[in-house]
């Protein structure tokens, strides 16, 4: 054989050998990629059962359990912090951090803590932590969104802040390491205490926070990333506006979580249906912060890998008026008559919702069904504006949060409706954390924002003069007095009379126009044996530790 021939054969052999090496490497790479893809799928592989992915549209504004004004933050916090109780269905309470909250006279209440409860650093959760938290909320220097929840207690004002020379809440006492008692100013409905305090107040670790000045707490390192918590999961990472990652608290006092990891993916609402179909998420969180756009309802109903349920809710969407820039109630009423809420429900919600006048939906026993509704009447609206002397050259700023597509689309209808009666409107949009800042600063004329309060009718947080969500700067002394009366009335029948009066006052003053209550569309992967948004949405957070894939132990 010639040397030239031998060289060619050698080159060919080496080429084949190289090809085999490349082919082998490519095969390994493909297997790795397939395995990686499997970890986010619902294919039933072992890695797929390590993590439950949830889809949410609003990023949380922070992780401060006593100062979170947005529902996204409140939901995200409940994976890592426990309340005393959970309400799993209307007025049905389930033990959590407390085994019970009871009373014999509707005025002195006792919190019985679960003796097994521990912080994630292993220290016990005690009566000292509870008393520390209540007094921290009541401290005038503490920035908090839940002061109103403890405002029925002795020694605090209607905002839950200490009065006079008091440095701690009177009658808030430690009986033993696992028992705390407190007293209300007057007898109150026990269900009010169980909901407003039992399900809403989150206990904080005294041993971690005791040396932080109350005025500095909101901006402390702990409140940016809480590292000592009480719930079934621990916070790992928050990639702002993108995702929140958690890992299981394996020493959780109510049992080791069945799923090692939880993952909240923050995305545009229009992507939820596709992510559910592909198995990239196992559920949407619903609750106004993870709602499926109604144009996608038919799509998710047809998904073979998921179950879809549509449920009424207590949450609602509003348009708040800045009463400092739109001062005349008649003008605000005119705007209300100008807005075609029927079109929003029919066109955008596809009929999956209801129009409400006031803060109570059809689920509420306190809804005044005899209150005359504000019907769409643009001719009447225009006349009212003229009669009120409205300056038609004035431009109003409509501020709209991004993320909830139905709300964004409703803004377009509102703009068109107002322009149709001669009102000049400028629409501006922001992410939700910025919306909260704009609201608190009063940097708007009209503001679209949604709320999910409580089954209890007290809405002081919205209509109280210093309410956490009273961005309207609304202050009617008569309404304030009735709010306080309704909150402290233990008799359900008498409370209803009070709240009927309030609904009429709020309609006349019109600081807020309630636009609609959209039904919850809850979609859950069939691969889960337990978990997903509950029919009564506030109950969703009750048993995170039980959420699991089928076949999980």
C-alpha positions, 0 to 999 in steps of 0.5 A: 500500500502506498503511503498516500493511501495509508494516510487517507485511511488514517484520516478517515478512521480518525474522522469516524472516531471523532464522529462517534465521540461527538455523537456520544457527547450529543446523546448525553447532552440531549439526555441532560436537557430532557431531564432538565425539562422533566423537572418542570413538567407534570410527567410524574418523574421523581424530580417533577414531584420535588416542586409545585409551581404557582402562577401569580400576576402581581409581584409582592411589594415586600415581606413585612407581615404587619405592613403588607398592604397588597394581597400578593405580599400577604399570600407570599408571606403565608407560606413562611408565616402562620396566623393564629387561625385560618378560615377555611370556609365562611365563619369556619375556623381551623387551628394554626399557631393557636389551638383556639381563641375563646371567650366567655363574655365576648370581651375578654379573649384568650389565645391558646398557642400550640405548644409544639410551635417553633421558629425555624431556628428551633426556638419555641414560639411563646406568649412573649412573641405574641405580646411583643407583636401586638405592642409593636403594631400598637406603637405609634412609631411602627409603620403597619397595615394591620393596626385597624385589626387590633383597634377594638382592644383597650388602650388603642385608638381606631387605628390600633395605636397606643393613646396618651402615655401608654407604652404597652396595650393594657389588659394584654397579659401573659398567663403562661408560655402558651397562653395570652389574654386581651380585653376589648373596649366593649363586647364584640362578635367572637367571629370578628376577633377570630377573623380580624385577629385570628386570621390576620395578625402574624406573630413576629420573633421577639428574639430577632427583632427586639433590638430594632427600633419600631421606626426602623422596622419597615426598612430593616434587613429582616423585612426585606428577607425574613430568615427566621419564620414560623410557617411550613416553608422558608424563603430562599430567593425573591427575584423581583418581579420574576419569581419567589422560591421556597424550601420546606421547613422540615421541622414544621410543628404541623408536620413536615411538608409533603413537597420539598419546594414551592415556587411562585412564578410572576408573569403576565396574566395572558401567559397563565393558560399556556403555562398550565397547559404545558405543565410549567405551573401546576395552578394559578393562585387566583384571589385577584393576584393570579386570575385567569383572563376570562377570554382564556376560560374556555381554553383552560376548561378544555385542558386534559391535564387540569381541573377548572372551577369557577367560584364567586368571591368576596373580592372586588375591583374599585375606582378610587377618587382622590377627594382632594382633587375631585372634591364634589360628591356630585361630580364623583356620582356623575363619573359613576353614572358615566361608567358602563359596568354592565359592559365590563361584566358582559364583555370582559368577564364573559358574564362571570361576575357581578356589579356591586354598589359598595364593598359587599358582594352577594356572598356577604350577609351584610349586603343591603339588597334594597339599596338603589343601584347606580345604573349606566346613564351617560346623559344624566352624568353629563347633566350632573357635571354641568350642574356641578360646574365641572371644568371640561378643560381639566384633565384627570389622571387615571392610574392603572396597575399592570398585570391584571388584564381584565382590569387593564381592559376595563380602564380602556372602557372607563376612559372611553365612557368618561371621554363620551361625557366630555371629560379629558382623561390621561391614563398612566400605568405602573407595576403594583409596588409603584401603584401602592406608592402612588396611592399613599402619596395621593398622586392620582385623580382616579385609581383602579385597585382591587381588594379582598377584605374579610367576611366580617363587614368592617372595612375601616381599612378602606373608609376609615380616615386613617385606613391603610387603603384610604388613598382617597383621603375620605373623611366623613365624621358620621361614617367614621362614627358608624364604622366604630359602632359597627365594629364594636356591636356584638349583635349581628342584627344590629350590626346589619342596621349600622352597615346598611346606613353606611352603604347609603352614606358611601353611595352618596359621598362616592369616594370609591366606585366599586366596579365589579366582583369577578368570579374566581377561576381556579385551575389545578393540575390533575397531577396534584393530590392536594392543593390549589386555590380553595373555593373560599379563597382566603382558605387557600393558605390553610394547609400548604404543608399538605400540598403534594403530587399524586404518589407522594409520601 
